[in-house]
Amino acid sequence: MATKDLSYEKAVEEIETIIKDIEYGELSVEEVNEKIKRAAYLLEYCKKKLGKTKKELNKLLDNIDLDEV
């Protein structure tokens, strides 16, 4: 799946699938290696998405003038 088509939710879902495949699947060493590499990529993607969202939310909250609410 290309990064442009990837959402946070899809990445988490794929990570969960990878975990299940590794736990319950009969995979070769090469397959496990590839799945771990993909999971590492997806985890980094999710971490960046969460970081970006946190910054955006903090910026929005900083711009709210509570005295005017």
C-alpha positions in Angstrom: 0.0 0.0 0.0 1.4 3.4 -1.0 1.9 5.9 1.7 -0.5 8.4 0.0 -3.3 5.8 0.3 -2.4 5.0 3.9 -4.4 6.3 6.9 -3.6 6.0 10.5 -6.5 3.6 11.0 -5.3 1.4 8.0 -1.8 1.4 9.3 -2.9 0.2 12.8 -5.1 -2.4 11.2 -2.2 -3.7 9.1 0.1 -3.8 12.2 -2.5 -5.9 14.0 -2.7 -8.2 11.1 1.1 -8.6 11.0 1.2 -9.4 14.7 -1.5 -12.1 14.2 0.3 -13.5 11.2 3.6 -13.7 13.2 1.9 -15.2 16.3 -0.3 -17.7 14.5 1.1 -18.2 11.1 3.7 -20.7 9.9 6.0 -18.2 8.2 9.5 -18.6 6.9 12.3 -16.6 8.4 12.2 -14.4 5.3 8.5 -13.8 5.6 8.9 -12.9 9.3 11.7 -10.5 8.4 9.7 -8.8 5.8 6.7 -8.5 8.1 8.8 -7.0 10.8 10.3 -4.5 8.4 6.8 -3.5 7.3 5.6 -3.2 10.9 8.5 -1.0 11.8 7.7 1.3 8.8 4.0 1.4 9.8 4.9 2.2 13.5 7.1 5.1 12.4 4.3 6.3 10.1 1.8 6.2 13.0 4.2 8.0 15.3 4.7 10.8 12.8 0.9 11.1 12.2 0.3 11.3 16.0 3.0 13.9 16.4 1.7 16.0 13.6 -1.9 15.8 15.0 -0.6 16.7 18.5 1.1 19.8 17.2 -1.9 20.9 15.2 -4.2 20.4 18.2 -1.8 22.3 20.5 -1.7 25.1 18.0 -5.5 25.3 17.9 -5.7 25.2 21.6 -3.1 28.0 22.0 -5.2 30.2 19.6 -8.4 29.8 21.6 -9.0 32.9 23.7 -10.9 31.4 26.7 -12.0 34.9 27.9 -14.1 35.3 24.7 -15.9 31.9 25.1 
